[in-house]
Amino acid sequence: MPRRRNRAELGYSAEINVTSLVDVVLTLLVIFMITAPMMQGGVEVKVPRARTESVPSAEGLVVSIDRTGQIFVGSARVQWEQFETMFPQLVKEKGAGSVYLRADEAVPYGSVVRVLGAMKAADVASVGLIAEPEQAGN
């Protein structure tokens, strides 16, 4: 008959199971990589390319003009008449020192200038234009 060992003879094993830990970490990494592009959200705008530096996304208030000429403040769509009256109030409420304009490259220049003028009239510290950085060789 085999002899049974009691707990005192076996001792405790205080080793960490690294395989399970690596599995969990890699799973979380894959989930993050898949969901990160979706979290950026916002309005779908194909901005033109230019020699530029990237703008921190959490900084300031972003106004977008999509391909059809519709105006968005953040991700909320507004009519031109609403934009002219509500934008100065919104800047004061949010305390935004900087505002940024993202305009699709297909939007007529006149529409961009009209929105830019309304943004400047809102008495903000600075207005920036967002563009995609040029790729090397362009």
C-alpha positions in Angstrom: 0.0 0.0 0.0 1.4 3.4 -0.9 2.2 5.7 1.9 0.2 8.9 2.1 2.1 12.1 2.7 0.7 14.7 4.9 0.9 18.5 4.3 3.9 19.0 6.6 6.0 16.7 4.5 5.0 18.2 1.1 5.5 21.9 2.1 3.9 24.9 0.3 4.9 26.1 -3.1 4.9 29.9 -3.3 5.6 30.1 -7.1 3.7 32.4 -9.3 2.1 30.8 -12.4 3.7 33.0 -15.0 1.9 31.3 -17.9 -1.5 32.4 -16.7 -0.2 35.9 -16.1 1.2 36.2 -19.6 -2.0 34.9 -21.1 -4.1 37.5 -19.3 -1.7 40.3 -20.3 -1.6 39.4 -23.9 -5.4 39.1 -24.1 -5.7 42.6 -22.6 -3.1 44.0 -25.0 -5.0 42.6 -28.0 -8.3 44.0 -26.7 -6.7 47.4 -26.2 -5.2 47.4 -29.7 -8.5 46.6 -31.2 -10.6 49.1 -29.3 -8.1 52.1 -29.2 -8.8 53.3 -32.8 -12.6 53.1 -32.1 -12.2 55.3 -28.9 -10.9 58.3 -30.9 -14.4 58.7 -32.4 -15.5 62.1 -33.6 -16.5 63.1 -37.1 -15.1 61.4 -40.1 -13.1 64.1 -41.9 -10.2 63.6 -44.4 -8.0 66.5 -43.5 -5.3 67.6 -46.0 -1.6 66.8 -45.5 0.9 69.5 -44.6 4.1 69.9 -42.7 2.8 70.1 -39.2 3.2 68.8 -35.7 0.6 66.7 -34.0 -1.9 68.4 -31.7 -2.8 66.9 -28.3 -6.3 65.6 -28.7 -7.4 66.3 -25.1 -6.4 69.9 -25.4 -8.9 72.6 -26.5 -12.2 72.5 -28.3 -12.4 70.9 -31.8 -14.7 72.1 -34.5 -15.1 69.9 -37.6 -16.5 70.5 -41.1 -17.3 67.3 -43.0 -17.3 66.6 -46.7 -20.9 67.8 -47.1 -20.2 71.1 -45.2 -21.9 70.2 -42.0 -20.4 71.8 -38.8 -19.7 69.7 -35.7 -18.6 71.0 -32.3 -16.9 67.9 -30.8 -19.2 65.2 -32.2 -22.5 67.3 -32.0 -23.8 68.5 -35.3 -24.9 72.2 -35.4 -26.4 74.4 -38.0 -24.5 77.5 -39.1 -27.0 79.9 -37.4 -26.7 78.0 -34.2 -22.9 77.9 -34.4 -22.6 81.6 -34.7 -24.6 82.3 -31.6 -23.6 79.3 -29.4 -19.9 79.0 -30.0 -18.8 82.1 -28.0 -21.0 80.9 -25.1 -19.6 77.4 -25.4 -16.0 78.7 -25.3 -16.7 80.7 -22.1 -18.5 77.7 -20.4 -15.7 75.3 -21.2 -12.9 77.8 -20.5 -11.2 76.7 -23.7 -8.2 78.8 -24.4 -7.4 77.0 -27.7 -9.8 75.9 -30.4 -9.0 73.7 -33.4 -10.6 73.5 -36.8 -10.7 70.2 -38.7 -12.0 70.6 -42.2 -12.3 68.0 -44.9 -10.1 68.7 -47.9 -13.2 68.7 -50.2 -14.9 71.5 -48.3 -14.9 74.8 -50.3 -12.4 77.4 -49.0 -15.2 79.9 -48.4 -16.9 77.6 -45.9 -13.7 77.1 -44.0 -13.0 80.8 -43.8 -16.6 81.6 -42.6 -16.3 79.1 -39.7 -12.8 80.3 -38.9 -14.0 83.9 -38.8 -16.8 82.9 -36.3 -14.2 81.1 -34.2 -11.9 84.1 -34.1 -14.8 86.4 -33.2 -15.5 84.2 -30.1 -12.4 85.9 -28.5 -10.3 82.8 -28.0 -6.6 82.8 -27.3 -5.6 80.8 -30.3 -7.3 79.0 -33.3 -5.4 76.1 -34.9 -5.9 74.2 -38.1 -5.6 70.5 -37.9 -3.9 68.6 -40.8 -2.3 65.2 -41.3 1.5 65.2 -41.2 3.2 64.8 -44.6 4.9 61.5 -45.2 8.6 61.5 -46.0 9.3 61.9 -49.6 6.2 64.1 -50.3 
